[in-house]
């Protein structure tokens, strides 16, 4: 049927070219034509052809100039250049500028048809490969987001529903529940998956540097600004910006972020020129933003703008049926990483894990399983749970996290003070031994060790200093 045929735009100042192609190939394609480059550029937008046949020599602008302008259009059609000049220079410049093929005039209509079909087939295969890559990335992210409980399946379904939109997404949940994994899933399942995923932790960067990090700065904007530097938003252009710990963003920067959300523009620190970007923003927080608004620490207009779609991640204690799946996943991960023999956990161990309150959520479970695999002793789980429940009581439990999804935090178990001190010392010994072992296994490659331990490089350096660890020469 005619409406199913592909549309081809011929841009050529010689009207005979379009007529010859239409007469010879009208049974295969629908042709539209333009007599010059300016008209052709307009018709690319209005007609949306699948392919353009573009003459090199035209009066108002050359085909190469038109080609370079078309390269600035998102999802531009494939382009085949036409020329009556068999100059190698034209061929090379056309291909380098992004043309798919080069056909010399005069041409045989059937030859043109072969070229058109070849280019369209390559484009179809390219799209299939891109789609397959997206599916593989998505599957990889699903493999990382372990769980088949009802609450987790609800999260996965919501991610699928909103990933392809341009809506701003706010991911809420306690620390360690997997907010970054969900953010990457949203990116990888979106139309921006081929572009960059840029992460900024608003709590990890000093407030005086955060504005320059996000929005860049001009040369001379402050002491030490020896050259102009683009910010993360410019780096993320066409892609996704993930603002982690958004609840910790200083008030003075929140208005600037609101401007980016509403107008997709900002000004660098020390600059006067407005910079436009095309960025999808995904945010995450473990804080109670509603309470922060009441206290004057978070803008209500920014909150409503971020809150177009909200995804709540349940704490691990509310999906205990996923604990066994997660434990098996981490056992398999770390026995391969450390080349250790490790069997699935027994019934007693599983019972202890599913009954634990997990104030540190999945991150806490992963760290525990890591130690079990490294030491090869399932019997240490009870001691580790006792130690972690104390050591994470004030560290891993996020401020305001109890309000997310109306979850109620498990109150700390009252213990004798001296017992706490003994447990804390035991945890410190365990932590020091594990860090020392990993450092030695990596020949004191601190960055590699930090990756294996799943902690930041800065945290590892702090721990090395805290425990007085020294590299053996």
C-alpha positions as CSV (number, residue, x, y, z in Angstrom):
1,X,0.0,0.0,0.0
2,X,1.2,3.5,-0.8
3,X,1.1,4.8,2.7
4,X,3.5,2.0,3.8
5,X,6.2,3.0,1.2
6,X,9.3,5.0,2.3
7,X,9.5,8.7,1.4
8,X,12.6,10.0,-0.4
9,X,13.5,13.7,-0.8
10,X,15.4,14.8,-3.9
11,X,17.3,18.1,-3.4
12,X,18.6,19.1,-6.9
13,X,18.4,22.3,-8.9
14,X,17.9,20.2,-12.1
15,X,14.2,19.2,-12.1
16,X,14.9,16.4,-14.6
17,X,16.6,14.4,-11.8
18,X,13.5,14.2,-9.6
19,X,11.4,13.4,-12.6
20,X,13.6,10.6,-13.8
21,X,13.7,9.0,-10.3
22,X,9.9,9.4,-9.8
23,X,9.2,7.8,-13.2
24,X,11.6,5.0,-12.7
25,X,11.1,4.1,-9.0
26,X,7.5,5.3,-8.2
27,X,6.5,1.7,-7.8
28,X,8.9,1.3,-4.8
29,X,9.2,4.8,-3.2
30,X,7.3,8.0,-2.8
31,X,9.4,11.0,-4.0
32,X,9.2,14.7,-3.1
33,X,11.6,17.3,-4.4
34,X,13.3,20.6,-3.6
35,X,15.1,22.9,-6.1
36,X,17.7,24.3,-3.7
37,X,19.3,23.7,-0.3
38,X,17.2,26.2,1.7
39,X,13.9,24.6,0.5
40,X,15.4,21.1,1.0
41,X,16.3,21.9,4.7
42,X,12.7,23.0,5.3
43,X,11.2,19.9,3.6
44,X,13.4,17.6,5.8
45,X,11.5,19.0,8.8
46,X,8.0,19.0,7.2
47,X,8.1,15.9,5.1
48,X,10.3,13.7,7.4
49,X,11.8,11.6,4.6
50,X,13.6,8.3,5.3
51,X,16.4,9.2,2.9
52,X,17.7,12.3,1.0
53,X,19.3,12.3,-2.5
54,X,21.4,15.5,-2.4
55,X,23.1,17.2,-5.3
56,X,26.6,18.7,-4.5
57,X,26.5,21.6,-7.0
58,X,23.6,24.0,-6.4
59,X,23.2,27.8,-6.7
60,X,22.3,29.0,-3.2
61,X,24.4,26.6,-1.1
62,X,26.4,23.5,-1.9
63,X,25.3,20.0,-1.1
64,X,28.2,19.8,1.4
65,X,26.8,22.9,3.3
66,X,23.3,21.4,3.3
67,X,24.8,18.1,4.6
68,X,26.6,19.8,7.5
69,X,23.4,21.6,8.5
70,X,21.4,18.3,8.3
71,X,24.0,16.8,10.7
72,X,22.8,19.2,13.4
73,X,19.3,17.7,13.2
74,X,18.4,15.0,15.7
75,X,17.6,11.7,14.0
76,X,18.3,13.1,10.5
77,X,17.6,10.9,7.5
78,X,20.3,8.9,5.6
79,X,21.9,10.9,2.8
80,X,23.2,9.9,-0.6
81,X,25.2,12.5,-2.5
82,X,24.7,13.1,-6.3
83,X,27.3,14.8,-8.5
84,X,28.1,15.2,-12.1
85,X,31.7,15.8,-11.1
86,X,33.9,12.7,-10.6
87,X,36.3,14.5,-8.4
88,X,37.8,12.4,-5.6
89,X,37.8,15.5,-3.4
90,X,34.0,15.6,-3.5
91,X,33.7,11.9,-2.7
92,X,36.0,12.1,0.3
93,X,34.5,15.3,1.7
94,X,31.0,13.9,1.4
95,X,31.8,10.6,3.2
96,X,33.8,12.5,5.9
97,X,30.8,14.8,6.4
98,X,28.4,11.9,7.0
99,X,27.0,10.9,3.7
100,X,26.2,7.2,3.3
101,X,26.9,6.9,-0.4
102,X,28.1,8.9,-3.4
103,X,26.5,8.4,-6.9
104,X,27.9,10.0,-10.0
105,X,25.7,11.5,-12.7
106,X,24.5,10.5,-15.2
107,X,23.2,7.4,-13.4
108,X,21.1,4.3,-14.1
109,X,17.8,4.3,-12.2
110,X,18.3,0.7,-11.2
111,X,21.7,1.5,-9.9
112,X,20.2,4.2,-7.7
113,X,17.6,1.8,-6.4
114,X,20.3,-0.7,-5.4
115,X,22.1,2.1,-3.5
116,X,18.9,3.3,-1.8
117,X,18.0,-0.2,-0.7
118,X,21.5,-0.9,0.6
119,X,21.6,2.3,2.6
120,X,18.1,1.7,4.1
121,X,19.0,-1.9,5.0
122,X,22.2,-0.8,6.8
123,X,20.2,1.8,8.7
124,X,17.6,-0.9,9.6
125,X,20.4,-3.2,10.9
126,X,21.9,-0.3,12.8
127,X,18.6,0.4,14.6
128,X,18.2,-3.3,15.4
129,X,21.7,-3.4,16.9
130,X,20.9,-0.2,18.9
131,X,17.7,-1.8,20.2
132,X,19.5,-5.0,21.1
133,X,22.1,-3.1,23.0
134,X,19.4,-1.2,24.9
135,X,17.7,-4.5,25.7
136,X,20.9,-6.0,26.9
137,X,21.7,-3.0,29.1
138,X,18.2,-3.2,30.5
139,X,18.5,-6.9,31.2
140,X,21.8,-6.2,33.0
141,X,20.2,-3.6,35.2
142,X,17.3,-6.0,36.0
143,X,19.9,-8.6,37.0
144,X,21.4,-6.1,39.4
145,X,18.0,-5.1,40.8
146,X,17.4,-8.4,42.5
147,X,14.0,-9.3,43.9
148,X,10.6,-10.8,42.9
149,X,8.6,-9.6,45.9
150,X,5.3,-7.8,45.2
151,X,6.8,-4.4,46.2
152,X,9.9,-4.8,44.0
153,X,7.7,-5.9,41.0
154,X,5.7,-2.8,41.5
155,X,8.9,-0.7,41.3
156,X,10.0,-2.5,38.1
157,X,6.7,-2.0,36.4
158,X,6.7,1.7,37.2
159,X,10.2,2.0,35.9
160,X,9.1,0.4,32.6
161,X,6.1,2.8,32.4
162,X,8.0,6.1,32.9
163,X,11.5,5.3,31.5
164,X,10.6,6.4,27.9
165,X,9.1,9.7,29.0
166,X,10.9,12.9,29.6
167,X,9.4,13.4,33.1
168,X,11.6,14.3,36.0
169,X,11.8,11.3,38.4
170,X,12.3,11.5,42.2
171,X,13.5,8.2,43.7
172,X,13.0,8.0,47.4
173,X,14.0,5.4,49.9
174,X,16.4,4.7,52.7
175,X,20.2,4.5,52.2
176,X,21.3,1.2,50.6
177,X,18.0,0.4,48.9
178,X,19.3,0.6,45.3
179,X,18.3,4.1,44.2
180,X,21.3,4.5,41.8
181,X,20.5,1.1,40.2
182,X,16.9,2.4,39.5
183,X,18.2,5.6,38.1
184,X,20.5,3.7,35.7
185,X,17.6,1.5,34.7
186,X,15.5,4.6,33.8
187,X,18.4,5.9,31.7
188,X,19.1,2.6,29.9
189,X,15.5,2.1,29.0
190,X,15.0,5.6,27.7
191,X,15.7,7.2,24.3
192,X,18.8,8.8,25.8
193,X,20.5,5.4,26.5
194,X,23.2,6.0,23.9
195,X,24.2,9.3,25.6
196,X,26.0,9.8,28.9
197,X,24.7,9.1,32.4
198,X,26.2,11.7,34.7
199,X,26.0,11.3,38.5
200,X,26.6,14.0,41.1
201,X,26.3,13.3,44.8
202,X,25.2,16.5,46.3
203,X,26.2,15.5,49.8
204,X,29.7,14.4,48.8
205,X,30.8,17.8,47.3
206,X,31.5,20.8,49.6
207,X,28.8,23.4,49.2
208,X,31.3,26.0,48.1
209,X,32.3,23.8,45.1
210,X,29.0,22.3,44.2
211,X,27.8,25.2,42.1
212,X,31.0,25.2,40.0
213,X,30.8,21.4,39.7
214,X,27.3,21.4,38.4
215,X,27.3,24.6,36.3
216,X,30.9,25.1,35.4
217,X,32.8,28.4,35.7
218,X,34.5,31.0,33.6
219,X,38.2,31.8,33.7
220,X,38.9,34.2,36.6
221,X,35.6,33.5,38.3
222,X,37.4,32.8,41.6
223,X,40.9,32.2,42.9
224,X,42.3,29.2,41.1
225,X,40.0,29.4,38.1
226,X,42.8,29.5,35.6
227,X,40.7,28.4,32.7
228,X,37.0,28.0,31.7
229,X,35.6,24.7,32.8
230,X,32.2,23.2,31.7
231,X,30.0,21.9,34.4
232,X,28.3,18.5,34.8
233,X,25.1,19.7,33.1
234,X,27.0,20.6,30.0
235,X,28.7,17.2,30.0
236,X,25.3,15.5,30.4
237,X,23.8,17.4,27.4
238,X,21.5,15.0,25.4
239,X,21.8,12.5,28.3
240,X,20.7,12.0,31.9
241,X,21.8,13.8,35.0
242,X,21.4,11.9,38.2
243,X,21.4,14.1,41.3
244,X,21.9,11.8,44.3
245,X,21.2,13.1,47.8
246,X,19.2,16.0,46.4
247,X,17.9,16.7,49.9
248,X,21.4,17.9,50.8
249,X,21.6,20.6,48.1
250,X,22.1,24.1,49.6
251,X,19.1,26.4,49.4
252,X,21.1,29.0,47.3
253,X,21.6,26.4,44.5
254,X,18.0,25.1,44.5
255,X,16.7,28.1,42.6
256,X,19.4,27.6,39.9
257,X,18.4,24.0,39.6
258,X,14.8,25.0,39.2
259,X,15.7,27.2,36.3
260,X,17.4,24.2,34.6
261,X,14.3,22.1,35.2
262,X,11.9,24.7,33.8
263,X,13.9,26.4,31.0
264,X,16.9,24.0,30.4
265,X,19.3,26.9,30.8
266,X,21.8,28.3,33.3
267,X,24.8,30.6,33.6
268,X,28.3,29.5,34.6
269,X,29.8,30.8,37.8
270,X,31.4,34.2,36.9
271,X,29.7,34.1,33.5
272,X,27.1,36.3,31.7
273,X,26.1,34.1,28.8
274,X,23.1,31.8,29.0
275,X,23.9,28.1,28.2
276,X,21.1,25.9,26.9
277,X,21.2,22.1,27.5
278,X,18.9,19.2,26.8
279,X,19.1,17.0,29.9
280,X,16.7,14.7,31.7
281,X,17.0,15.0,35.4
282,X,16.6,12.1,37.9
283,X,17.0,12.8,41.6
284,X,17.3,10.6,44.7
285,X,17.1,11.2,48.4
286,X,16.8,9.4,51.7
287,X,15.5,12.5,53.5
288,X,12.0,13.6,54.4
289,X,11.7,16.5,51.9
290,X,8.2,17.5,53.3
291,X,9.8,18.0,56.7
292,X,12.7,19.9,55.1
293,X,10.2,22.2,53.4
294,X,8.5,23.0,56.8
295,X,11.9,23.7,58.3
296,X,12.8,26.1,55.4
297,X,15.6,23.8,54.1
298,X,14.1,22.8,50.8
299,X,12.1,24.9,48.3
300,X,8.5,23.8,47.9
301,X,8.4,24.9,44.2
302,X,11.5,22.7,43.5
303,X,9.9,19.8,45.3
304,X,6.7,19.9,43.2
305,X,8.8,20.2,40.0
306,X,10.9,17.2,41.0
307,X,7.9,15.3,42.0
308,X,6.4,14.7,38.6
309,X,7.0,11.0,39.1
310,X,8.0,9.5,42.4
311,X,9.4,6.0,42.9
312,X,9.5,4.7,46.4
313,X,12.0,1.9,47.2
314,X,11.0,-0.3,50.1
315,X,13.5,-1.1,52.8
316,X,14.8,-4.6,52.9
317,X,13.0,-5.4,56.2
318,X,9.7,-4.9,54.3
319,X,10.6,-7.4,51.6
320,X,12.3,-10.2,53.6
321,X,11.2,-12.7,50.9
322,X,13.9,-11.2,48.6
323,X,16.7,-11.7,51.2
324,X,17.5,-15.3,50.0
325,X,17.7,-14.2,46.3
326,X,20.0,-11.3,47.2
327,X,22.2,-13.5,49.4
328,X,22.6,-16.1,46.7
329,X,23.4,-13.3,44.2
330,X,26.1,-11.9,46.4
331,X,27.6,-15.3,47.2
332,X,28.0,-16.0,43.5
333,X,29.4,-12.5,42.9
334,X,32.1,-12.6,45.5
335,X,33.1,-16.2,45.2
336,X,34.0,-15.5,41.6
337,X,35.7,-12.2,42.5
338,X,37.8,-13.6,45.3
339,X,38.1,-17.1,43.8
340,X,36.7,-18.8,46.9
341,X,34.6,-21.9,47.4
342,X,31.2,-20.9,48.8
343,X,28.0,-23.0,49.1
344,X,24.5,-21.7,49.4
345,X,23.5,-20.7,52.9
346,X,21.8,-23.3,55.2
347,X,18.4,-23.0,56.7
348,X,19.6,-21.5,60.0
349,X,21.6,-18.8,58.3
350,X,18.7,-17.9,56.0
351,X,16.4,-17.7,59.0
352,X,18.8,-15.3,60.7
353,X,19.1,-13.1,57.6
354,X,15.3,-12.9,56.9
355,X,14.6,-12.0,60.6
356,X,17.2,-9.2,60.7
357,X,16.1,-5.6,60.7
358,X,18.7,-4.5,58.1
359,X,19.0,-0.8,59.0
360,X,21.6,-0.5,56.1
361,X,19.4,-2.4,53.7
362,X,20.8,-4.2,50.7
363,X,24.2,-2.5,51.1
364,X,24.5,-4.0,54.6
365,X,23.5,-7.4,53.4
366,X,26.1,-7.3,50.6
367,X,28.9,-6.3,53.0
368,X,27.9,-9.1,55.3
369,X,27.9,-11.8,52.6
370,X,31.2,-10.5,51.3
371,X,32.8,-11.2,54.7
372,X,31.2,-14.6,54.9
373,X,32.6,-15.5,51.5
374,X,36.1,-14.2,52.2
375,X,36.3,-16.0,55.6
376,X,34.5,-19.1,54.4
377,X,32.5,-19.3,57.7
378,X,28.8,-19.3,57.7
379,X,28.8,-19.4,61.5
380,X,30.0,-15.8,61.8
381,X,26.6,-14.5,60.5
382,X,25.1,-14.1,64.0
383,X,28.1,-12.1,65.2
384,X,28.2,-10.0,62.1
385,X,24.5,-9.2,62.5
386,X,25.0,-8.2,66.1
387,X,28.0,-6.0,65.2
388,X,26.4,-4.4,62.2
389,X,23.1,-3.6,63.9
390,X,25.2,-1.6,66.5
391,X,27.6,0.0,64.1
392,X,24.9,1.1,61.6
393,X,22.5,2.3,64.3
394,X,23.6,5.9,63.8
395,X,25.5,5.8,60.5
396,X,23.4,3.9,58.0
397,X,19.9,4.9,59.2
398,X,19.1,8.0,57.1
399,X,17.6,11.1,58.6
400,X,13.9,11.2,58.0
401,X,13.9,7.9,56.2
402,X,11.1,6.6,58.5
403,X,8.6,8.8,56.7
404,X,9.2,7.3,53.3
405,X,6.4,5.0,52.4
406,X,5.2,5.4,56.0
407,X,7.9,2.8,57.0
408,X,8.6,2.5,60.7
409,X,12.2,2.1,61.7
410,X,13.0,-0.8,64.0
411,X,14.0,0.7,67.3
412,X,17.5,-0.1,68.5
413,X,17.8,-3.0,70.9
414,X,18.9,-1.8,74.4
415,X,22.2,-3.4,75.3
416,X,24.7,-3.0,78.1
417,X,27.2,-0.3,77.3
418,X,30.2,-2.5,77.9
419,X,28.8,-5.0,75.5
420,X,28.5,-2.3,72.8
421,X,32.1,-1.5,73.3
422,X,33.2,-5.1,72.9
423,X,31.0,-5.6,69.8
424,X,32.4,-2.3,68.3
425,X,35.9,-3.5,68.9
426,X,35.1,-6.9,67.3
427,X,33.7,-5.1,64.2
428,X,36.8,-2.9,64.0
429,X,39.0,-5.9,64.1
430,X,37.0,-7.6,61.4
431,X,37.0,-4.5,59.2
432,X,40.7,-3.9,59.7
433,X,41.5,-7.5,58.8
434,X,39.3,-7.5,55.7
435,X,40.8,-4.2,54.4
436,X,44.3,-5.4,55.1
437,X,43.6,-8.6,53.2
438,X,42.2,-6.9,50.1
439,X,45.0,-4.4,50.0
440,X,47.6,-7.1,50.1
441,X,45.7,-9.1,47.4
442,X,45.7,-6.0,45.2
443,X,49.4,-5.2,45.9
444,X,48.1,-2.1,47.7
445,X,46.3,-0.8,44.6
446,X,44.1,1.5,46.7
447,X,41.6,2.3,43.9
448,X,41.1,-1.4,43.0
449,X,40.8,-2.3,46.7
450,X,38.1,0.4,47.1
451,X,36.2,-1.1,44.2
452,X,36.4,-4.6,45.7
453,X,35.3,-3.4,49.2
454,X,32.5,-1.3,47.6
455,X,33.5,1.8,49.4
456,X,34.7,5.2,48.1
457,X,38.4,5.8,47.5
458,X,38.3,8.6,50.1
459,X,36.7,6.3,52.7
460,X,39.4,3.7,52.1
461,X,42.2,6.3,52.7
462,X,40.5,7.3,55.9
463,X,40.3,3.7,57.1
464,X,43.9,3.0,56.2
465,X,44.9,6.0,58.4
466,X,42.4,5.1,61.1
467,X,43.8,1.6,61.5
468,X,47.4,2.5,61.0
469,X,47.8,0.1,58.0
470,X,51.2,0.3,56.2
471,X,52.3,-1.2,52.9
472,X,54.9,-3.9,53.4
473,X,58.0,-3.0,51.4
